Structures are given as structure tokens and as C-alpha cells.
């Protein structure tokens, strides 16, 4: 009876009857677990490297999500514009520009979404203290693993001081 049971189990692909199969499954599971752990470790290393890059870069760096809202804001951006990370997270980048110049940033955003090509624009921004600044905003698309649009990384570079601007911009304006 046992012989016919083993024959039947082999015929239907049941693997428990094969000698050494359990050991093979354990080794296979261990390999998968190790690969997942290595993948998790690599992902954590990338996050730490990105975090260090943001924190230590002398360049003002801003990361925007697919809706154009600020998701990352480094210390250099805080120094350039005077707004802390907590002040700006979740706000659209154009909210930091005087209302007369928000259209320039919105146009660059629309072009980037349509073409997936990086671009730059010089636009007027307000430092938190009300000082007007001419800032070059360079935006480049971020793609996820399957190539879909996942957001934007923007660098901000001070170009020139402007005359004091009207204080109609900033995070609390909600534009």
C-alpha cells in the first residue's frame, strides 16, 4: 500500500516523498530570506546615502511629489529661503514665490510633466524675512523602477539680490 501511495504522490507531483527535498526547501528558503535581507540592507543604505546627500549638500535641494508638493527640503534650501523643512513640507513650491512669478514655476512644472525633460527657470522668490531673491530653479524628473513619473528633484541657486519684494508669498499664503 505504501508503494502505491508513493507512486501516486510522485505521479501527482507531491514532493514530500523525494529524499532530501525538505533539506532542499530549507536551503531555498534560506537563500530567499538572505536575498530579501540583502535587498532591505541595500535599500536602507540608499536611504542613508540620500539623507546624507540632502543634509550635507551646499546646494539647495527640494524633492517634489507627483502633485508638486514639497516632500524633502534640505538645510541649504532653508538657508537660501529662510523657511524650515517643517514650514514647507506638503506645500507647493510656487507658494514660495511672489504671486506675480508663480506662473513661471507652474509652467516649468507643466512642461516637465508633459515632456519628462529637465528644465530651468529664473524666478523671483521671497526669503522669509521679505528680501527678494532671484533664484534659478532647475527641475529634473524622478522615475520609479518601471519608468513612471515619481516626482521631481529641484535645485535652487541664488542668482542675484532684488529690491525688497512685496510680502505676498510664502508657505502661509497656501497658493
Secondary structure as GFF3:
##gff-version 3
##sequence-region A 1 175
A	DSSP	alpha_helix	2	11	.	.	.	ID=ss1
A	DSSP	alpha_helix	21	56	.	.	.	ID=ss2
A	DSSP	beta_strand	60	64	.	.	.	ID=ss3
A	DSSP	beta_strand	70	73	.	.	.	ID=ss4
A	DSSP	alpha_helix	75	81	.	.	.	ID=ss5
A	DSSP	alpha_helix	85	88	.	.	.	ID=ss6
A	DSSP	three_ten_helix	93	96	.	.	.	ID=ss7
A	DSSP	three_ten_helix	99	101	.	.	.	ID=ss8
A	DSSP	alpha_helix	102	115	.	.	.	ID=ss9
A	DSSP	beta_strand	119	126	.	.	.	ID=ss10
A	DSSP	beta_strand	132	143	.	.	.	ID=ss11
A	DSSP	beta_strand	149	161	.	.	.	ID=ss12
A	DSSP	three_ten_helix	171	173	.	.	.	ID=ss13
###
